Amino acid sequence: MALKFAVNNSLSAITSLPSSISGGALNLISTQTASASASIEFTSGIDSTYNIYEIHIIQAHCSADNQILQIGFKDGGSSYDAIKTTTYFAAQNRESDLGSLGYNTDQDQAQSTGFLNISEALGADNDQCTNGVIKIFNPSSTTFVKHFIATMSYNHQNDREMNPFIAGYCNTTNAIDGIQFKMDSGNIDSGVFKLYGIS
């Protein structure tokens, strides 16, 4: 196997890559900004153009303590009720430096049509927020179920950092054509949600 190298050894001087190196680019499809929003929805741009889609959540802020950020998937109907089976574990560390890592069975879903928690009890202090990345793989497939993963980072209302890892699949061979974010109660006070396709 022949190794391919960029012509110049200085990274700052590289103007192009060898033609055999490609892929991995994030292509911004749309951006939505929450402002006392009941929900944030992506109903266009999720199609067969890309095999992997990512949604970045940037500094989402809840309107009150103890709200839970949730996600739902639409599979051709009008509701975000695609059947899901999921798993959830989380690392955490308190401001008092008491940390743990655990599997949260109470956050799992088994063949559920309900919205999926991607956080637990959020804090609503002015300096608290939620960030994360959700990936969904080949959402337009009509052959396979639709796998997704989420990695979140947020401030719990009890002044601790939470880092949950969530994975699952929508148990449908219908295409996933919409994704919605909402709080279990109240509004998404603020935050930016970006939808990317990965080429």
Secondary structure, DSSP 8 states (H G I E B T S, - for coil): ------SSS-GGG-----TT-----EEEEEEEEEEEES-EEE-SS-STT-SEEEEEEEEEEESSTTB-EEEEEESSSSSS---EEEEEEEEEEETTS-EEEEE-GGG--SSB-S-EESSSSB--STT--EEEEEEEE-TT-SSS-EEEEEEEEEEETTTEEEEEEEEEEE--SS---EEEEEESSS-EEEEEEEEEEE-
